[in-house]
Amino acid sequence: MNRVFTIVLFLISLTSLNADIAFEGLDLYSDGRLLYSAQVSNPGSNTQKSLFIADLDKNKSRILTAFPEKLDILDNGKIIQIRNSFGAYRFPISGGLPLSVTGFPGFTDGAPVQFGQVEAMAPSPDGKWILYIEPVSAGYGNLVLIEVSTGKRFPVSSRIERPGRNFPAQWSRDSRVFIYSKEGKLYYFSIATLSSVSVDEQFKIIGNGLINSVYWGPQGDFFYVNGRTIYRVRSTELFTRSLYTSFLDIGQVAGILPFTFDPSFDLFWIHPSSKAIIVSKSGQSVFYFPLIDGTNAVSSQTGQSSIYPYLVLPSLCSDIKLLWSADGIVTIWGLRSDNNDIAFAYRLDVSKDQGPYSFVPVTLPSISDALLSPDGSKAVLWGNAGSFIYSYRDWKPTQTITKTKTLSAGWLNNDELVIGDIQFIYVFKLPNNRTILGLSQVDAYGFEDKSGTILAKTDNSWFSTDGNLIWSPRSGKVDLRPLSVSSDRFRVYLEIQGGGPYRNLPMIRSMDGMTTRPLLNIDGLQYETISNIPLKDEVTSRDGVFNNGKRYGSRSISLTFDVIDAPEGLTTVLDCLKRYGIRVTFFVNGEFIRRYADLTRLLSNSGHEIGSLFYAPIDLSDTRYRVDAQFIIRGLARNEDEYYRTTGKELSALWHAPYYVLSPELIAAAAAAGYKTVGRDIDPLDWLGKTDVRRSFVPYRTASEMIDQIIQTKKPGSIIPIRIGANENVRGDYLFNQLDVLLDALLRAGYQIVPISTLMEQAK
């Protein structure tokens, strides 16, 4: 009897906030081998399902299919590495079953399923090393270097900010050196020092910045932007120059920008031959500048900055990507923060010696990423619509590789590339040759009736393996053995779990030893314990202010975002919330509405709850203002009108005063206008800049310190405000840029993030 275990790729709804891991399809063979599948519905990541084989005698599992959420081509095309929620796995370019990366924590080795985005490690290009952040708290971890051949671990640095969208380290292309960021400074590490006397970290410093302040070039050098200055640094000079960074520039000056580079918001890319730089300023504008050599005066270049092309980006763009060929043709595009469509796409041709140059709009299919071939003649584009080959110079589509959703791709050479879609991982050789390397997911599986060979079906085709060799295509009739959950020595079943991220667990009963044990160890993966009994003195509202939700019965919490007068971070936050499927409450100020109408409309169409932050960012306790009931009522009404004129929609009847200034008169006036006043029970202090510390006794906290403080002090019903926008009083980093790290920590604890109105309803 054939059995089909259907994979259902669940869409993450706006209320599905917790990771959900479910096992199914237990099939036990007489020799003690157990087939089973595990599906992960993981906020911030693709829903995915993998097939495993367990040896019950050895109590060891092995993954058989690897969902290619991230794909790396290592060791000059000899090794394929796949990363997903279950860990990191490798197989040779000739194909094979995925093997766990030695030393890196994976699901089959007892590590928990990864939450959120899959970006927790950085392999060296030669494949010999892995950088990994070993967690020590919600916000921090230790940077560890793993030697893949032995699994040996080398500590690099402690108290590194846990990675969000970007891993905080970058390898040189020759795998000899990497740069990492820590507490707003950049450091280098040379592999050669592992066999010599250890050098203190203070002598490895490059300068101030974050990891996106550096960009590795093709000749063993890297570019580093600090303030307005662009430096070119040779890795061979790092040790000598880092000893004298207090009075000697880290490298040679390669250019001067006409503005200050802020690594919290800005990005840059370098021409493949190091001839020019493209800078994205706060995701709002893109600028092109040629780089200089040692014979040119810096001022002669920057003085002509107005003649170089620039591009004003649409406000709804959340991510910027580009291709840049050696002959000087740039393709740049961005994704919309409210959906997966292309927000903009332009081409810039600076291959000619003289301008004028300009950005020209082009059309792109629905893609998530693209890569140039090594010679720059072709580009592979991929995303939800499939994968495609384009002729790069004339930008014309030449071939459709597949129309199946493609997750990752990479070039082996100018005519071969590796494609990872939701069904297969394969080598595609132009013009149309495919060689399957592995399976991404399967629709059905089981043991062959007589031989015990493992069979799996995907895309209406059957494949087989003995559990050690590569999947091979099967033709003709497939004779699947009837499902079995018992043998002479074992019985297996699924046990429903009462809490934590695991919906159920495979359990093994041994007939010989008369024992029962779980197949997997999940110690430490239960959600935080909370009380189901209300406290006698529990208060959710005090003096007309809703300060928190109920403290018992459920792990609900509210994140609120204050949109006051600056746009930085808004599209990043909206994109992150969309990926996690989370609905929150935004409070918008009239100053922002008037300055940024497009972003206000983007916010209004996002599906989030939008409350009022008054019509201007003024301190209502300031004695210069006559703040009476009519002042508050008129200010709230004016903000309503501004919002309606801009969006055609109404604000929610929720508000909090700027800076959370409150008094009985303010609360009563807001109530008379029909508004409910919202407070907070946790203040992350993300509004505080470094210069504020000099004027107050309030401590300055980094974003990672804020995350640790939130996780330590939060309770069910907590309200946690986060401020959007750059801080004019100087910050080194921003909590909203680490939102995915905070969300992952809350999800691991079992919390659901809900809008304020939901928290209020639950408190009734």
C-alpha positions in Angstrom: 0.0 0.0 0.0 1.4 3.4 -1.0 1.5 6.1 1.5 1.8 9.8 0.8 2.9 12.2 3.5 2.0 15.6 2.0 4.0 18.6 2.7 1.9 21.6 3.5 3.8 24.9 3.2 1.8 26.9 5.8 1.6 30.6 5.2 2.5 32.5 8.4 -0.5 34.5 9.4 -0.4 37.8 11.3 -1.2 35.9 14.5 1.2 33.0 14.1 4.1 34.1 16.2 5.8 31.1 17.7 8.1 28.6 16.2 6.3 25.3 15.6 8.2 22.0 15.2 6.1 19.0 14.3 7.2 15.4 13.6 5.2 13.0 11.4 5.4 9.9 9.2 7.2 7.5 11.6 8.2 4.4 9.7 10.2 1.7 11.4 12.1 -1.0 9.6 12.9 -4.4 11.1 16.7 -3.6 11.4 16.1 -0.7 13.7 16.1 2.1 11.1 13.4 4.8 11.6 12.3 7.2 8.9 10.7 10.4 10.1 10.1 14.0 8.9 10.2 17.2 10.8 8.5 20.4 9.7 9.4 23.8 11.0 7.1 26.8 10.8 9.5 29.4 11.9 8.7 33.1 12.0 11.3 35.1 10.1 12.2 32.1 7.9 10.7 29.8 5.3 8.4 27.0 6.4 10.4 23.9 5.7 10.3 20.1 6.0 13.2 17.7 6.2 13.5 13.9 6.0 15.6 12.0 8.6 16.8 8.5 9.1 17.6 7.3 12.7 19.6 4.3 13.8 17.8 3.3 17.0 20.6 1.0 18.2 23.1 3.8 18.0 20.6 6.5 19.0 21.8 8.7 16.1 19.9 10.6 13.4 21.0 11.7 10.0 19.4 14.3 7.7 18.5 13.0 4.2 17.1 16.2 2.6 18.4 19.7 3.1 16.2 22.7 2.5 18.6 25.2 0.7 17.6 28.4 2.5 21.2 29.6 2.3 23.7 28.1 -0.1 27.4 28.6 -0.1 29.9 27.3 -2.8 33.2 26.7 -1.1 36.7 25.6 -1.9 36.6 26.8 -5.5 33.4 25.0 -6.3 34.3 21.6 -4.7 32.0 21.9 -1.7 28.3 22.8 -1.4 27.1 24.0 2.0 23.4 24.3 2.9 22.1 26.2 5.9 18.6 26.1 7.3 16.7 26.0 10.5 18.1 22.5 11.2 21.8 23.5 11.0 24.6 23.5 8.4 25.3 20.6 6.0 27.7 19.9 3.2 28.2 17.5 0.3 30.7 17.5 -2.6 30.0 19.0 -6.0 29.6 15.4 -7.2 26.5 15.1 -5.0 25.7 13.1 -2.0 23.6 13.0 1.2 24.1 16.0 3.4 26.6 15.7 6.2 26.6 17.8 9.4 29.4 20.3 9.5 31.9 19.1 12.2 31.9 21.3 15.2 28.9 23.4 14.3 25.7 22.8 16.4 23.1 21.1 14.3 19.7 19.5 15.0 20.8 15.9 14.5 23.6 16.6 17.0 21.3 17.7 19.7 21.2 21.5 19.1 17.8 23.3 19.0 16.1 24.3 15.8 17.3 27.8 14.9 14.8 30.6 15.3 14.4 33.5 12.9 16.7 34.3 10.0 19.3 31.7 9.0 22.5 33.8 9.3 24.3 32.5 12.4 27.6 31.6 10.9 30.2 32.6 8.3 32.2 29.9 6.4 35.6 30.8 5.0 35.8 30.7 1.2 38.1 27.7 1.3 35.7 25.8 3.5 38.2 25.0 6.2 36.8 27.4 8.8 33.6 28.6 10.3 32.9 31.6 12.4 30.0 31.2 14.9 28.4 33.3 17.6 28.0 31.1 20.6 25.1 32.6 22.6 25.7 33.7 26.2 22.6 35.9 26.6 19.7 37.3 24.5 21.8 40.1 23.1 25.4 38.8 23.3 27.6 35.8 22.3 31.2 34.8 22.0 32.8 34.7 18.6 34.2 31.2 18.0 36.4 30.0 15.1 35.8 26.3 14.2 38.2 24.2 12.3 35.9 22.0 10.2 38.3 19.1 9.6 38.7 18.5 13.4 35.8 20.3 15.0 38.3 22.2 17.2 37.1 25.5 18.5 39.2 28.6 19.0 37.8 31.5 21.0 38.2 34.8 19.1 36.4 37.5 21.1 33.8 37.7 23.9 30.7 39.8 24.3 29.9 40.2 20.6 26.5 41.5 19.6 24.4 38.6 18.4 23.8 38.8 14.7 20.6 40.2 13.2 20.4 40.8 9.5 24.2 40.8 9.0 26.8 38.5 10.5 29.3 40.7 12.4 32.3 39.3 10.5 33.7 39.2 6.9 36.3 36.8 5.5 39.0 37.9 3.1 38.7 36.1 -0.3 41.9 34.1 0.4 40.5 32.9 3.8 43.6 34.1 5.6 42.1 37.0 7.5 38.7 38.1 8.8 37.3 41.3 10.2 34.8 41.5 12.9 32.8 44.2 14.7 32.3 44.6 18.4 30.9 47.5 20.4 31.2 50.0 17.6 34.8 49.1 16.7 36.4 46.9 14.0 39.1 44.3 14.6 41.0 41.9 12.4 42.1 38.3 13.0 44.7 36.4 11.1 44.5 32.6 10.8 48.3 32.5 10.9 48.3 33.7 14.5 46.7 30.4 15.6 50.1 28.8 15.6 51.9 31.7 17.2 51.8 33.7 20.4 48.3 35.2 21.0 48.1 39.0 20.4 45.8 41.0 22.6 42.6 42.3 21.0 43.6 45.9 21.6 46.4 45.5 19.1 44.1 44.2 16.4 41.8 47.3 16.2 41.2 48.8 12.8 39.0 51.7 13.9 35.4 52.8 14.6 32.6 51.3 12.7 30.2 48.3 12.1 30.7 45.4 9.8 29.1 47.2 6.9 31.9 49.8 7.2 34.2 47.4 5.4 34.2 45.8 1.9 36.8 43.2 0.8 38.4 43.8 -2.6 39.7 41.2 -5.1 43.4 41.7 -4.5 43.6 40.8 -0.8 42.8 44.3 0.3 39.7 45.8 1.9 38.0 49.2 1.8 37.1 50.9 5.1 34.9 54.0 5.4 35.2 56.1 8.6 33.4 59.4 8.7 33.9 60.9 5.2 37.2 59.1 4.5 37.5 56.0 2.3 40.6 53.9 3.2 42.2 51.1 1.2 44.0 48.7 3.4 46.2 45.8 2.5 45.8 42.8 4.8 49.5 42.3 4.9 49.9 45.7 6.6 47.2 45.2 9.2 49.4 44.2 12.1 51.9 47.1 11.6 49.2 49.7 11.0 46.9 48.6 13.8 49.8 49.1 16.3 49.7 52.8 15.5 46.1 53.6 14.9 46.1 56.2 17.6 48.1 58.5 15.3 48.4 56.8 11.9 45.7 56.1 9.4 44.9 52.5 9.0 45.5 52.5 5.2 45.9 54.7 2.2 43.2 57.3 1.4 41.2 56.2 -1.6 38.6 59.0 -1.5 36.6 61.5 0.5 32.8 61.4 0.6 30.8 64.7 0.5 28.9 63.5 3.5 29.5 61.5 6.7 29.0 57.7 6.4 26.8 56.3 9.1 27.2 52.6 9.3 23.9 52.2 11.2 22.0 53.2 8.0 24.4 53.5 5.1 25.9 50.9 2.8 28.6 50.9 0.1 29.9 48.8 -2.7 33.2 48.8 -4.5 33.9 48.4 -8.2 35.3 44.9 -9.0 38.6 46.5 -10.1 38.5 49.0 -7.2 37.9 52.0 -9.5 34.7 53.5 -7.9 32.4 53.4 -5.0 28.6 53.4 -4.8 27.0 54.6 -1.5 23.5 54.2 -0.3 22.7 57.0 2.1 20.0 55.9 4.6 18.3 53.9 1.9 17.0 57.1 0.5 19.6 58.1 -2.1 22.4 56.3 -4.0 25.6 58.1 -5.1 28.4 57.1 -7.5 31.9 58.4 -7.0 35.2 57.4 -8.7 38.0 56.4 -6.3 41.4 58.1 -6.5 44.9 56.8 -6.6 48.0 58.2 -4.8 48.8 60.7 -7.5 45.5 62.6 -7.4 44.6 65.2 -4.8 41.6 64.4 -2.8 40.1 67.8 -3.2 40.2 67.6 -6.9 37.8 64.7 -6.8 35.4 65.8 -4.2 35.1 69.2 -5.7 33.6 67.7 -8.8 31.1 65.5 -6.8 28.1 67.2 -8.3 28.8 65.9 -11.8 28.6 62.3 -10.7 25.3 60.4 -11.0 22.9 59.9 -8.1 19.5 58.3 -7.6 16.7 59.2 -5.2 15.0 56.0 -4.1 11.3 55.5 -3.4 10.4 55.7 0.2 8.9 52.2 0.4 12.1 50.4 -0.4 13.4 48.1 2.4 16.4 46.5 0.8 19.0 47.5 -1.8 21.0 45.1 -3.9 23.3 45.5 -6.9 25.4 43.8 -9.6 28.6 45.5 -10.8 30.6 44.2 -13.7 34.3 44.8 -14.2 33.6 46.9 -17.3 31.5 49.3 -15.2 27.9 48.4 -15.7 25.7 48.6 -12.5 22.3 47.1 -12.0 20.7 48.2 -8.8 17.3 47.3 -7.4 15.3 47.3 -4.2 12.4 45.3 -2.7 9.2 46.8 -1.4 8.8 46.7 2.4 5.0 46.0 2.0 5.3 43.0 -0.4 7.8 41.0 -2.3 7.6 43.1 -5.5 10.5 45.2 -6.9 10.4 48.7 -5.6 12.8 50.1 -8.2 15.4 48.8 -10.7 18.0 50.9 -12.6 21.1 50.5 -14.7 24.1 52.7 -14.7 26.7 52.4 -17.5 30.0 54.0 -16.7 32.0 51.8 -19.0 32.8 54.8 -21.2 35.7 57.1 -20.2 33.6 60.2 -20.2 30.1 61.0 -19.1 27.5 62.3 -18.6 26.3 59.2 -16.7 22.8 58.5 -15.5 20.7 55.9 -13.9 18.2 54.4 -16.4 15.1 52.5 -15.3 14.8 48.8 -16.3 12.4 45.9 -15.6 13.0 43.0 -13.4 11.0 39.9 -12.7 9.9 39.1 -9.1 13.2 38.1 -7.6 14.9 38.1 -4.3 18.6 38.1 -5.4 21.0 37.9 -8.4 24.6 37.1 -9.1 27.0 37.8 -12.0 28.9 35.0 -13.7 32.7 35.2 -13.0 33.4 36.9 -16.4 30.5 39.3 -15.9 28.8 38.3 -19.2 25.7 36.7 -17.6 23.5 37.1 -14.5 21.4 34.6 -12.7 18.2 36.0 -11.1 16.1 34.0 -8.7 13.1 34.3 -6.3 9.5 33.2 -5.9 8.9 33.2 -9.7 11.8 30.8 -10.4 15.3 31.4 -11.7 16.5 33.0 -15.0 19.6 33.8 -17.0 20.1 37.3 -18.4 22.7 38.5 -20.8 24.3 41.2 -18.7 25.5 43.9 -21.1 22.3 44.3 -23.0 20.1 43.1 -20.1 18.0 40.6 -22.0 16.5 37.4 -20.6 18.1 34.4 -22.4 16.8 31.4 -20.5 14.4 30.3 -17.8 16.0 27.7 -15.6 12.9 26.9 -13.6 9.6 28.4 -12.6 9.8 26.6 -9.2 10.4 28.9 -6.2 14.2 29.3 -6.0 15.8 29.9 -2.7 19.5 30.3 -3.6 22.0 30.0 -6.4 25.7 30.4 -7.1 28.1 30.2 -10.1 30.7 27.4 -10.4 32.1 28.9 -13.6 30.9 30.9 -16.6 28.6 28.1 -17.8 27.7 26.1 -14.7 25.8 27.1 -11.6 24.2 25.5 -8.6 20.5 26.0 -8.1 18.6 25.4 -4.8 14.8 25.4 -5.1 12.1 23.9 -2.9 12.4 20.5 -4.6 16.0 19.9 -5.7 19.6 21.1 -5.4 21.3 20.7 -8.8 24.0 21.8 -11.1 22.6 23.6 -14.2 25.0 23.6 -17.1 24.2 25.9 -20.1 22.4 25.5 -22.3 20.0 23.0 -20.5 21.7 20.2 -18.6 20.7 19.3 -15.0 22.5 17.1 -12.6 20.7 16.5 -9.3 23.0 16.8 -6.2 20.4 16.4 -3.5 16.8 16.7 -2.5 15.4 19.8 -0.8 12.1 18.4 0.3 10.0 15.3 -0.5 6.2 14.7 -0.9 6.3 11.0 0.0 8.7 8.5 1.4 9.1 5.0 2.9 11.1 1.8 2.6 11.1 -0.5 -0.4 9.2 -3.6 0.4 11.9 -6.3 -0.2 15.2 -4.5 -0.2 14.7 -2.0 2.6 16.0 0.8 0.3 14.9 4.3 1.3 12.5 5.8 -1.3 11.3 9.4 -1.7 9.1 11.2 -4.1 9.3 14.8 -5.2 8.1 16.6 -8.4 6.3 13.3 -9.3 9.6 11.5 -9.5 10.9 8.7 -7.2 14.5 8.6 -5.9 16.3 6.0 -3.8 19.3 5.8 -1.4 20.7 3.3 1.1 21.1 6.1 3.6 24.8 6.6 2.7 25.0 7.2 -1.0 23.5 10.0 -3.2 19.8 9.9 -4.1 19.4 8.1 -7.5 16.4 8.4 -9.8 14.1 5.4 -9.9 12.1 4.4 -13.0 9.3 1.9 -13.3 7.0 0.6 -10.5 7.9 1.6 -7.0 6.8 -1.0 -4.3 6.5 0.9 -1.1 6.3 -1.3 2.1 3.3 -0.7 4.3 3.9 1.7 7.1 5.1 0.1 10.4 5.6 1.5 13.8 6.8 -1.7 15.5 9.3 -4.5 15.1 10.6 -7.3 17.2 12.8 -4.9 19.2 11.2 -1.5 19.1 7.9 0.4 19.0 7.6 4.1 18.0 4.9 6.7 18.5 4.4 10.4 18.7 3.8 12.0 22.1 2.0 15.3 22.2 3.9 18.0 24.0 2.1 20.4 26.4 4.4 23.4 25.9 7.4 24.7 24.2 8.1 24.9 20.4 7.7 21.1 19.9 4.2 20.1 19.0 5.1 16.4 19.5 8.1 14.2 19.9 9.0 10.7 18.6 9.2 8.2 21.4 11.1 4.9 21.3 10.1 1.8 23.3 12.7 -0.9 23.6 11.3 -4.4 23.9 14.7 -5.8 25.1 15.3 -3.3 27.9 11.7 -2.4 28.6 12.5 1.3 28.5 10.9 4.3 26.8 12.9 7.3 25.7 12.5 10.3 23.4 14.4 10.1 20.1 15.7 13.6 20.6 17.0 15.6 23.5 15.1 18.9 24.0 16.3 19.9 27.4 16.1 23.7 27.9 13.7 24.2 25.0 10.6 24.7 27.1 8.9 28.1 27.2 9.2 30.3 30.3 6.9 29.3 33.1 4.1 31.8 33.9 1.4 31.8 36.5 -2.2 31.0 35.6 -3.4 32.6 38.8 -4.0 36.4 38.9 -2.2 38.4 41.6 -4.4 40.2 44.1 -2.7 43.5 43.5 -2.5 43.1 39.8 -3.3 46.4 38.0 -3.4 46.9 34.2 -4.7 50.5 34.2 -3.8 53.1 36.8 -5.4 56.6 36.8 -6.7 56.1 33.3 -3.4 55.0 31.8 -3.1 51.5 30.3 0.4 50.6 31.5 0.5 46.8 30.9 -1.7 43.9 30.1 -2.6 41.0 32.4 0.3 39.2 34.1 -1.0 35.7 34.0 -2.5 33.0 31.8 -0.8 33.9 28.5 2.5 35.1 27.3 1.2 38.2 25.4 3.4 41.3 25.1 3.2 44.5 23.0 6.0 46.2 21.1 5.1 49.7 20.1 7.0 51.9 17.7 7.1 55.7 18.0 7.4 57.4 14.6 8.2 61.0 15.5 10.1 63.1 13.0 12.7 60.9 11.2 12.3 58.0 8.8 15.5 55.9 9.4 14.6 52.3 10.3 10.9 52.4 9.4 11.0 50.3 6.3 13.5 47.9 7.9 11.1 47.5 10.8 8.1 46.9 8.6 10.0 44.4 6.5 11.1 42.5 9.7 7.6 42.5 11.1 6.2 41.2 7.8 8.7 38.4 7.7 7.8 37.3 11.2 4.1 37.7 10.6 3.7 40.1 13.6 1.1 42.8 14.0 2.0 45.7 16.4 1.0 49.2 17.3 2.7 52.3 15.8 2.3 55.8 17.2 2.7 58.5 14.6 3.4 62.2 15.1 2.0 65.0 13.0 5.5 66.2 12.3 6.4 62.9 10.6 3.1 62.9 8.6 3.8 66.3 7.2 7.4 65.5 6.3 7.0 62.0 5.0 3.7 61.6 3.3 4.7 58.5 1.2 6.0 56.7 4.3 2.9 57.6 6.2 0.8 56.0 3.5 3.1 53.0 3.5 2.5 52.7 7.3 -1.2 53.1 6.9 -1.4 50.2 4.4 0.8 47.9 6.4 -2.0 46.3 8.4 -0.6 47.5 11.7 -2.5 49.4 14.4 -1.8 53.1 14.1 -2.3 55.4 17.1 -1.6 59.1 17.7 1.6 60.7 19.0 0.0 64.2 19.0 0.5 66.7 16.3 4.0 67.9 17.2 6.9 66.4 19.2 6.6 68.9 22.1 7.2 68.4 25.8 3.7 68.9 27.3 5.2 69.6 30.7 7.2 72.6 29.2 6.0 75.8 31.0 6.4 77.8 27.7 3.2 76.2 26.5 -0.3 76.8 27.9 -1.4 73.1 28.0 -5.0 72.9 28.9 -7.8 70.5 27.9 -8.5 72.4 24.7 -4.9 72.3 23.7 -4.8 68.6 24.0 -8.2 68.1 22.2 -7.2 70.4 19.4 -3.7 68.7 19.1 -5.2 65.2 18.8 -7.8 66.4 16.3 -5.2 68.1 14.2 -3.2 64.9 14.1 -6.3 63.0 13.0 -6.9 65.5 10.2 -3.3 65.4 9.0 -3.4 61.6 8.9 -6.7 61.5 7.1 -5.7 64.0 4.5 -2.5 62.0 3.8 -3.9 58.5 3.9 -7.7 58.7 3.7 -7.8 56.6 6.8 -8.5 57.2 10.5 -6.1 56.9 13.4 -6.9 54.4 16.1 -8.3 56.0 19.3 -5.1 55.2 21.2 -2.4 57.8 22.1 0.5 58.5 24.3 2.0 61.9 24.9 5.4 62.8 23.4 8.1 61.6 25.8 5.4 59.9 27.9 4.7 63.1 29.8 1.5 62.6 31.8 -0.8 64.4 34.2 -4.4 63.9 35.3 -5.4 66.9 33.2 -3.8 65.4 30.0 -5.4 62.0 30.6 -8.8 63.6 31.2 -8.6 65.8 28.1 -7.6 62.8 25.9 -10.5 60.8 27.3 -12.9 63.7 26.5 -11.6 63.5 22.9 -12.3 59.8 22.9 -8.8 58.5 23.3 -7.4 55.9 25.6 -4.0 56.8 27.0 -1.2 54.2 26.7 1.7 54.0 29.0 4.6 51.5 29.3 6.2 49.3 31.9 9.6 48.9 30.3 11.7 51.8 29.0 14.6 50.5 26.8 16.2 54.0 26.8 16.7 53.7 23.1 15.9 57.5 22.8 19.0 58.3 24.8 22.1 59.5 22.9 25.6 59.6 24.1 25.5 63.4 24.6 22.4 63.0 26.8 24.4 61.0 29.3 26.5 64.1 30.0 23.4 66.0 31.1 21.6 63.3 33.0 22.2 60.3 35.3 20.5 57.9 33.0 22.9 55.2 31.6 23.6 54.9 27.9 22.8 51.4 26.7 23.8 49.7 23.4 21.2 47.9 21.4 22.3 44.5 22.7 22.3 45.8 26.3 18.7 46.9 25.7 17.7 43.5 24.4 19.2 41.8 27.5 17.4 44.3 29.8 14.1 43.7 28.0 14.4 40.0 28.3 15.4 40.1 31.9 12.6 42.5 33.0 9.7 41.7 30.7 6.5 40.0 32.0 3.3 38.9 30.4 1.4 42.0 29.4 4.5 44.2 29.1 4.5 47.2 26.8 7.9 48.0 25.3 8.2 51.2 23.2 10.9 51.5 20.4 11.7 54.8 18.8 12.1 55.0 15.0 14.7 57.4 13.4 18.2 58.6 13.8 19.2 60.1 17.2 20.6 63.6 16.8 22.4 63.2 20.1 24.6 60.5 18.7 24.1 56.7 19.0 26.4 54.0 18.0 23.6 51.6 17.2 19.8 51.3 17.3 17.4 48.9 18.9 15.2 48.9 15.8 18.2 47.6 13.7 18.4 44.6 16.1 14.6 44.0 16.0 15.0 40.4 14.7 17.4 39.6 17.6 14.8 40.8 20.1 12.0 39.0 18.3 13.9 35.7 18.3 14.6 36.1 22.1 10.9 36.7 22.8 9.8 33.8 20.6 12.3 31.4 22.3 10.7 32.4 25.6 7.2 31.6 24.2 5.9 35.1 23.9 3.4 36.4 21.4 3.6 40.0 20.2 0.2 41.6 19.9 -1.1 45.1 19.3 -2.1 47.3 22.2 -5.8 46.9 21.5 -5.4 43.1 21.8 -3.5 43.5 25.1 -6.4 45.7 26.3 -9.0 43.1 25.3 -7.2 40.3 27.0 -7.0 42.3 30.2 -10.7 42.7 30.5 
